[in-house]
Amino acid sequence: MKITVTDEAVDWFKEELEVTAGDHVRFFVRYGGNSTIQEGFSLGLTVEKPHNIAANTIEDDITFFVEDEDVWYFKDYDLKVDFEEKTGEIDFNYREAGK
């Protein structure tokens, strides 16, 4: 599993969540919501220190990660976090792993 966070999304995290260099942003599975890859579940996020990282990327010295316990959600998919200008929010996009 690979995580990609666009520059525009990084800027959103800095502005909306006030994250700075050295911070950690976790993507986690939550029950309910809307997902194109796992029916009945969706992705949430929080600022917290990691425990057992399964996948991560570092952008502007901010670590974006998924814990081992949540990696099942991404089975065969990579995660791209982008910023959607129309809504002013981040957008989670899933691609088949390795493509």
C-alpha angles and dihedrals in degrees: 000000000000127000122207123184117188122224090248091054091048088054089051091053091050093050102037101034096026092230117168138183111310095028125122127220116199124203109206139178118252130185114252132015129089127304133164093211107038118034114223095018137082140183124265131182138213139170108246143126116270125247107179111006116202096177136359147163130199121220122174088349091301116123116220111192152163122218124231091251091061101043092095089072091065096049106163093353139103122213125232116187112201138167119249109212095197094059099027089230138108119263128211114218124185126206129182107268114269096015 
